Amino acid sequence: MTRSLPASTVLVSIILGCLSFCSCSDLADARQARGQGLVYTYQAPVHEARAAVRSYLAAEGASIIVDSPAEGLILAEAPWSAFSFGDNIAVFFDPTDPANCRIEVVSLGRMTTNVAAARWQDRVHDQLASQFTRLPPGP
């Protein structure tokens, strides 16, 4: 006599099997992805742009893990939601002169299967553009 497994056990096994083949990202991956993010330059001193990014991320529920003005870096974790496993966010600040700064935003879903991850690059830059003048790309 053959005994079959309950459907719930089979479903859980399939999900766990799929997840075992997925890779994950962490904040170190986001930090190492510098040069792969979305970059714009703003007419804003770096300290004002940093304050705007910190305020926006906090308002959106992201936890700021590293805030290093010396490195020109903010690392944050966006929380899980019903549609996402969360995101790791790195924001890099490079002053181009005292009145302007170049900002790169990198956002990596915590899991590669996270197709519903928020587009933090767009969201952060849209917020910055609502507060500061976005400069055209240089030559």
N, C-alpha and C positions, 0 to 999 in steps of 0.2 A: 504494500500500500504506500503510495507516494503522498507526502505531506507538503503543501505549498506554504510559502511565507506570506504573512499578511501584506497587503498592498502598501501600508504605511512603512513597513520595514524595507521594502524594496525601494520606495521613493527616497527615504532617508539615505540608503546605501548609494543610490545613483547621485544624489546631491553631494554627498561627502566625497564620492569618487571624482566628480567633476571639479570640486573645490581643491582637491589634492593636486590637480594639474595646473591650477591658477597660480600666477605669481602675485606677490604683494609689493607695495611700495611703502617706504617709510620716509621720515623727514630727511634722512641722509640722502636718499635718492632725489628728493626735490632739490636739495642744496646742490647736489652734483649735476643737476640738469641745467645749471646756469649756461646760457647761450642757446637754449632750446625753447625759451618761453616767448611770450608776446611782449614787445618792447615799444614804448613811446617815450618821447621827451616832453616835459611840461614846463611851462613858465611858472615855476614855483621853487622857492628855496627848499633844499632837501629836508630840513627840519619840519617845514609845514606839510610837505608831501608825506613824510613818515607819520606825522600825527593824523593826517586824514586817512591813511591806510589802516593804522591801528584802530582808529575809531570805527571805520567801516567794518573791518573784520569782526570786532567785538560786537557790534550791533547786529551782525548776521549770525552770531552764535559760534564763531570760530574761536578756538583757544590759542592765544599767542604763547608759544613755547620758548622761542628765542627772539629777543629784541636787542640787536647789537648795532648801535650807531657806528661804532668803530669799524665793523665789518661791512656796514651798509646793507644790513640783512634783517628781515623779519621772517621767521618760520612759524607757521600756524597749522593747526589741525581743525578741519571742519567736521562737525559731528555726523554720525550716522543718521539716516532718515528712512522713511518708508520706501524710498526709491534709490537709495545710495548707501554704499558702505563707508562713505566719508571720503575726504580728500586731504592730501598733504599739500600745503601751499608754501612757496618760497617767493619772497619779494626782495629784489635786489635794487639798491639805490646808488646811482653814480652821479654826483654833481658834475655838470658840464661847465658851470661857472657859478658864481654866488647866487644868481637869480634863477637858474634853470637846473633841472635834473632829469636824468634818463632813468626810467623805471622798467624793470623786467619782472614779469609775473609768470611763475611756473606753477602749474597745478597738476598733480598726479592723483588719480583715483587710488584708494588703498588697495584695491584688487583690480586686476586687469579685466575682469568680467564686469566691472562697474560702468556699464554703458550709460547709466543715468546720472553719472557724476556731473556736478555743477560745473559750469564753464567759469571758473573763478578768474581766469585771465581776463575774459571779457567783462565780467562783473566789476572787478577792481578797477580796470581802466575806464569803464563807463562812469564809475563813481568819481574817479579823479578828473575826468573830462568835464564833469558837471561842476567841479569846484575850481579848476585851473584851466588855463588855455593850453590846449595840446598843440605843440609845435610841429610844423611839417618835417618830414624826414630830411636829413641832411644829404649832401652829395656823397 
